[in-house]
């Protein structure tokens, strides 16, 4: 489902490039300083969007690759507590689990597997920002090992 969303967003971005590229050319060709500035903005802002989209796709592919590898090794964390209907760890159970996995990750600072497991637990606890940071670190550590 996520891949379909990425493809749709990518297609929408390409359509945006085509349509706004035409408008940008018209604005720049107007010769008006404000029009020229708007034309340049219509070119630069989508480029920033493409950069962000490419970074997110790279992150997703790399995270999925590591997750698949860790799962194949049997190293993914198991659900130790009751999950909420949304699949999250109950708030009362989250902190001890995060502390335990964080301690394991700190003890094995160069082990991408420990850092990835921490990211999975953080995500399940609803700490999306922390989870992404942990998984980014796991990706960097795995890349350094190769």
Long-range contacts (C-beta under 8 A, 24 or more apart in sequence): 2-60, 6-57, 6-60, 9-53, 10-53, 13-46, 13-49, 13-50, 13-53, 16-46, 17-46, 20-46, 59-132, 59-135, 59-136, 59-139, 62-139, 63-135, 63-138, 63-139, 66-112, 66-116, 66-135, 66-138, 66-139, 66-142, 67-116, 67-120, 70-113, 70-116, 70-117, 73-113, 75-113, 75-117, 76-117, 76-120, 77-101, 77-117, 77-120, 77-121, 79-124, 83-124, 87-124, 88-124, 88-125, 88-126, 89-121, 89-124, 89-125, 89-126, 91-125, 91-126, 94-124, 94-125, 94-126, 94-127, 97-121, 97-125, 98-122, 98-125, 98-127, 105-134, 110-141, 110-144, 111-141, 112-137, 112-138, 112-139, 112-141, 112-142, 112-145, 113-138, 115-141
